[in-house]
Amino acid sequence: MAETVTAVVTGANRGIGFAVATELVRRGCRVVLVTRNRARGEQAVAALGAWPGGAGGSAELVVGDLSVLSSIRAVAVELDSRCDRIDVLVHNAGVWPTRLVRTEDGYEQSFVVNHLAPFLLNHLLEKRLRRVVQVSAGLYVKGRVDPDRTPRGEDFHWMRTYCDTKLANLLTVPLFAKHWENTGVTIDAVHPGVVRTGLGDPGGVKGLLLKVIKRRWDAPEAGAAPVMRLAFAPGERSGRYFDGDHPVPLAPVADDPALARRLWDQGMAHVA
């Protein structure tokens, strides 16, 4: 009898994360949802538990704020205690900041959620991991991450900071592939498409206009499809970037080994 697949999905209470969690439960997986808001997380778990299509799958909750370093570590400890192994880890949680917010650690919020949190969780949980899927964004090509300024939002811009932080994260994906070479752990990143979620909604009149525009965008279920295909892809190769279902070369802005190494070393300062 095959063992139950254990999957962890961050930012899983709505959007692509919830759609991924739904499909994982449908496939009979044990799914651990990581959410910042307990009430919304519990609602998501309840909805998954009541879903009639679940073929023996289950859902449970870990609550943690992935913008705070101590909370990221606490999430890792909780996952480590609950899971003998993590067959699939989907880094879906993301923030598109509309204003500068610094965390209690002094970092710009989206830099931590979009880049530093998945970086730390990969390291803190690596003894449990088998497959990692990083939900990325095609807008990384507009990024110009500066390791001296971007982490603390000294170069903050409501549009570009999102791109900068997604680029920072993507730069480290090939380094993780190299780091985990011959260990059995694989990692790939995927741009799931232009998807209708609440990411980046500024509120007010601009927010209403954006919601009208987003009606033409793909539903979260469409964005979840390439994530799911990667989650169960054969693990012979690692460190790739996918645009939807298609592996594509990284743009020159993300092919910078020196910058990638600086970001890696910077992140490693928080691993111990």
Beta strands, then each sheet from edge to edge (+ up, - down):
strand 1: 6-10
strand 2: 30-35
strand 3: 58-63
strand 4: 88-91
strand 5: 131-135
strand 6: 186-191
strand 7: 240-243
strand 8: 246-247
sheet 1: 3+ 2+ 1+ 4+ 5+ 6+ 7+ 8-
end
